[in-house]
């Protein structure tokens, strides 16, 4: 007995429908594979291009980046890298040709705004640079690099207070970004409020351990210690890292407990206790002073009233037996010959410190950070 006509028709329709479903899935799969393949090709070209740009082969690098962009038109990486290649060559107008459209895209990141702002600035368009950084900060309020650039704009105008407001906000919201600590340390160590420069400077050296700037801040910290601690006679000394504080009783009461001005009543008083046994300032005495300072800070309970992630790290170094090596390393640019001799005379101690130090870095994040407004 044969199939009824309508049964045959339904069977044929099902076969046809299944054929189109399979065809659709096949074509879609092919498209996805093709897209994936193009993205992979673009990535490979992009990586090669970046290497060429790093080697100074700009034309070859840009050509490869343009090819990568055609293969993966949705990615913002390749136009940004093209812009960067032009930026390195000081062709800021061409860099902006690629950066300006990127800033309108949702996928743009803070680096796009930073590079665009820098390009406007270097073209002499300060107003446009300022607007670009401000727009970037609206989109990326926790960007350390954009706070840095805004601070630098104010620094250029010699408005140090305003520059510090941006650097310190950058320190607060992006505690692992080193450059804001660098500039804040430089400004504060040249002011009456050297205490903040000392703390920011040491954190900076921990974040950026082996650069030209590291050596600069190492020398700055050493010189600031030397200038802030004076032995006026065999029995008297002076400590000056903060200007005398004017106190308002209403400001002293915070969170239900009495808090004193940090620079004069906490840092300087602790420092005074730490220098009682010393007669001069050099690397040897500074190691003793810094060791005693941390000891007194915790004995007096300041770690509870005024918790400080940097002093916690110093305690960690002391307990591990590496604080002496750390102090010589930290301040070594102040007395390079003394540091070099100490390192030669204490080879094992130094090597043990380096091994420990590489594995136990100062941790900075939202839960563990230091900035002036905490006090």
BALOBA-994357 format. One record per residue (C-alpha): x, y, z; residue in three letters. Coordinates in steps of 0.25 Angstrom, whole numbers, padded with zeros to 4 digits, always signed. Layout:
REM BALOBA-994357
XYZala;...
END
This chain:
REM BALOBA-994357
+0000+0000+0000unk;+0006+0014-0004unk;+0007+0026+0005unk;-0005+0036+0004unk;-0001+0048-0004unk;-0002+0058+0008unk;+0007+0048+0016unk;+0017+0049+0005unk;+0016+0064+0004unk;+0018+0065+0019unk;+0030+0056+0018unk;+0036+0064+0007unk;+0034+0077+0014unk;+0041+0071+0026unk;+0053+0067+0018unk;+0053+0081+0011unk;+0052+0088+0025unk;+0063+0079+0031unk;+0072+0082+0019unk;+0071+0097+0021unk;+0073+0095+0036unk;+0086+0087+0033unk;+0090+0097+0022unk;+0088+0109+0032unk;+0096+0103+0043unk;+0107+0099+0033unk;+0108+0113+0027unk;+0107+0119+0041unk;+0118+0110+0046unk;+0126+0113+0034unk;+0124+0128+0037unk;+0128+0127+0051unk;+0141+0118+0047unk;+0144+0129+0037unk;+0142+0140+0047unk;+0151+0133+0057unk;+0161+0130+0047unk;+0162+0145+0043unk;+0163+0149+0058unk;+0174+0139+0060unk;+0181+0144+0047unk;+0179+0158+0052unk;+0185+0155+0066unk;+0197+0149+0059unk;+0199+0161+0050unk;+0197+0170+0062unk;+0208+0163+0070unk;+0218+0164+0059unk;+0214+0178+0056unk;+0216+0183+0071unk;+0230+0176+0071unk;+0234+0183+0058unk;+0229+0197+0064unk;+0237+0194+0077unk;+0250+0191+0068unk;+0247+0205+0061unk;+0242+0199+0048unk;+0230+0208+0048unk;+0225+0207+0033unk;+0226+0191+0033unk;+0219+0191+0047unk;+0208+0201+0042unk;+0205+0193+0030unk;+0203+0180+0037unk;+0194+0187+0047unk;+0185+0192+0036unk;+0184+0178+0030unk;+0180+0173+0044unk;+0170+0184+0045unk;+0164+0179+0032unk;+0163+0165+0037unk;+0157+0169+0051unk;+0150+0183+0049unk;+0143+0182+0062unk;+0155+0182+0070unk;+0160+0196+0076unk;+0174+0190+0078unk;+0180+0192+0064unk;+0176+0206+0062unk;+0181+0209+0076unk;+0194+0203+0072unk;+0195+0210+0059unk;+0193+0223+0066unk;+0203+0220+0076unk;+0213+0217+0065unk;+0211+0231+0059unk;+0212+0237+0073unk;+0225+0231+0075unk;+0229+0237+0062unk;+0224+0250+0067unk;+0213+0251+0056unk;+0203+0255+0066unk;+0192+0259+0056unk;+0192+0245+0049unk;+0192+0239+0063unk;+0179+0247+0066unk;+0173+0243+0053unk;+0172+0229+0059unk;+0170+0233+0073unk;+0158+0243+0071unk;+0148+0232+0066unk;+0153+0222+0076unk;+0149+0232+0088unk;+0134+0231+0082unk;+0134+0216+0084unk;+0129+0209+0096unk;+0140+0199+0096unk;+0151+0210+0097unk;+0159+0210+0109unk;+0167+0220+0118unk;+0180+0218+0109unk;+0172+0224+0097unk;+0169+0237+0105unk;+0183+0238+0111unk;+0190+0237+0097unk;+0180+0246+0091unk;+0182+0257+0102unk;+0197+0256+0101unk;+0196+0257+0086unk;+0187+0270+0087unk;+0197+0275+0098unk;+0209+0273+0089unk;+0202+0280+0078unk;+0201+0292+0087unk;+0186+0291+0089unk;+0186+0291+0104unk;+0171+0294+0105unk;+0167+0281+0096unk;+0177+0273+0104unk;+0170+0277+0117unk;+0156+0274+0112unk;+0161+0260+0107unk;+0167+0257+0121unk;+0154+0262+0128unk;+0145+0254+0118unk;+0154+0242+0121unk;+0153+0243+0136unk;+0138+0244+0135unk;+0138+0230+0128unk;+0149+0225+0136unk;+0149+0231+0150unk;+0159+0221+0156unk;+0169+0223+0145unk;+0183+0225+0151unk;+0189+0230+0138unk;+0178+0240+0135unk;+0179+0246+0149unk;+0194+0247+0146unk;+0192+0255+0133unk;+0183+0264+0140unk;+0193+0266+0151unk;+0204+0269+0141unk;+0195+0280+0134unk;+0194+0287+0147unk;+0209+0284+0150unk;+0213+0291+0137unk;+0205+0303+0142unk;+0213+0302+0155unk;+0200+0301+0163unk;+0206+0290+0172unk;+0194+0289+0182unk;+0184+0286+0170unk;+0194+0277+0164unk;+0195+0269+0177unk;+0180+0268+0178unk;+0180+0260+0165unk;+0193+0252+0169unk;+0187+0248+0182unk;+0173+0245+0177unk;+0181+0236+0167unk;+0188+0229+0179unk;+0175+0227+0186unk;+0167+0221+0174unk;+0179+0214+0167unk;+0188+0210+0178unk;+0197+0201+0170unk;+0200+0212+0159unk;+0214+0217+0163unk;+0216+0231+0156unk;+0206+0238+0164unk;+0214+0234+0177unk;+0227+0239+0170unk;+0221+0253+0167unk;+0214+0254+0180unk;+0227+0251+0187unk;+0235+0261+0179unk;+0226+0272+0183unk;+0224+0269+0197unk;+0239+0267+0200unk;+0241+0281+0195unk;+0230+0287+0204unk;+0228+0289+0219unk;+0220+0275+0219unk;+0232+0266+0216unk;+0225+0255+0224unk;+0216+0251+0213unk;+0227+0252+0203unk;+0235+0242+0211unk;+0224+0232+0211unk;+0219+0234+0197unk;+0234+0233+0193unk;+0237+0220+0200unk;+0224+0213+0194unk;+0228+0218+0180unk;+0242+0211+0181unk;+0235+0198+0185unk;+0226+0199+0173unk;+0236+0204+0163unk;+0249+0197+0168unk;+0260+0198+0157unk;+0258+0211+0149unk;+0265+0224+0148unk;+0254+0230+0156unk;+0256+0220+0167unk;+0270+0225+0169unk;+0265+0239+0169unk;+0255+0237+0180unk;+0265+0228+0188unk;+0274+0240+0188unk;+0263+0250+0191unk;+0258+0242+0203unk;+0273+0241+0209unk;+0274+0256+0207unk;+0261+0259+0213unk;+0265+0251+0226unk;+0278+0258+0226unk;+0271+0272+0225unk;+0259+0268+0235unk;+0268+0263+0246unk;+0278+0272+0253unk;+0287+0270+0265unk;+0289+0284+0271unk;+0298+0279+0282unk;+0302+0267+0289unk;+0289+0267+0297unk;+0279+0273+0288unk;+0273+0271+0274unk;+0262+0276+0265unk;+0252+0268+0256unk;+0245+0276+0245unk;+0236+0268+0235unk;+0223+0276+0237unk;+0220+0290+0240unk;+0214+0293+0254unk;+0199+0289+0254unk;+0188+0299+0257unk;+0177+0290+0264unk;+0162+0291+0264unk;+0156+0283+0275unk;+0144+0279+0266unk;+0154+0274+0255unk;+0161+0265+0266unk;+0149+0257+0269unk;+0148+0246+0258unk;+0140+0233+0259unk;+0138+0235+0274unk;+0153+0236+0277unk;+0163+0247+0278unk;+0172+0248+0266unk;+0184+0257+0267unk;+0191+0264+0254unk;+0199+0253+0248unk;+0211+0260+0244unk;+0215+0267+0257unk;+0208+0259+0268unk;+0210+0245+0262unk;+0221+0244+0252unk;+0231+0255+0258unk;+0229+0250+0272unk;+0232+0236+0268unk;+0244+0240+0260unk;+0249+0248+0272unk;+0248+0235+0281unk;+0255+0228+0270unk;+0268+0237+0269unk;+0271+0238+0284unk;+0283+0229+0283unk;+0289+0235+0270unk;+0298+0246+0268unk;+0299+0248+0253unk;+0291+0244+0240unk;+0297+0234+0231unk;+0293+0220+0225unk;+0297+0213+0238unk;+0289+0222+0247unk;+0277+0223+0238unk;+0276+0208+0238unk;+0276+0209+0254unk;+0266+0220+0254unk;+0256+0214+0244unk;+0257+0201+0252unk;+0254+0208+0265unk;+0243+0217+0258unk;+0235+0204+0255unk;+0237+0198+0268unk;+0232+0211+0275unk;+0221+0213+0266unk;+0215+0199+0269unk;+0218+0200+0284unk;+0210+0213+0285unk;+0198+0207+0278unk;+0199+0216+0267unk;+0197+0204+0257unk;+0183+0204+0263unk;+0179+0219+0263unk;+0187+0222+0250unk;+0189+0208+0242unk;+0199+0209+0231unk;+0201+0199+0220unk;+0216+0203+0219unk;+0219+0202+0233unk;+0212+0188+0233unk;+0221+0184+0222unk;+0233+0189+0230unk;+0229+0181+0242unk;+0228+0169+0232unk;+0243+0172+0228unk;+0247+0173+0242unk;+0241+0159+0246unk;+0247+0153+0233unk;+0261+0158+0237unk;+0263+0167+0225unk;+0260+0181+0230unk;+0275+0185+0230unk;+0277+0181+0216unk;+0264+0187+0211unk;+0268+0201+0218unk;+0282+0200+0211unk;+0275+0197+0198unk;+0264+0208+0200unk;+0274+0219+0203unk;+0286+0214+0196unk;+0287+0226+0186unk;+0290+0235+0198unk;+0303+0228+0200unk;+0306+0219+0189unk;+0320+0216+0193unk;+0315+0212+0207unk;+0304+0204+0201unk;+0314+0197+0192unk;+0323+0193+0203unk;+0312+0188+0212unk;+0307+0179+0201unk;+0321+0173+0198unk;+0323+0171+0213unk;+0309+0165+0215unk;+0308+0156+0203unk;+0299+0145+0209unk;+0290+0155+0216unk;+0288+0163+0203unk;+0285+0151+0194unk;+0275+0145+0205unk;+0268+0159+0205unk;+0267+0159+0190unk;+0261+0145+0189unk;+0251+0149+0200unk;+0248+0163+0194unk;+0245+0157+0180unk;+0235+0148+0186unk;+0229+0157+0197unk;+0225+0170+0190unk;+0218+0182+0197unk;+0203+0179+0194unk;+0194+0190+0190unk;+0180+0190+0187unk;+0166+0195+0191unk;+0168+0188+0205unk;+0183+0191+0207unk;+0186+0205+0202unk;+0192+0218+0208unk;+0188+0233+0205unk;+0188+0245+0213unk;+0173+0247+0214unk;+0173+0235+0223unk;+0178+0243+0234unk;
END
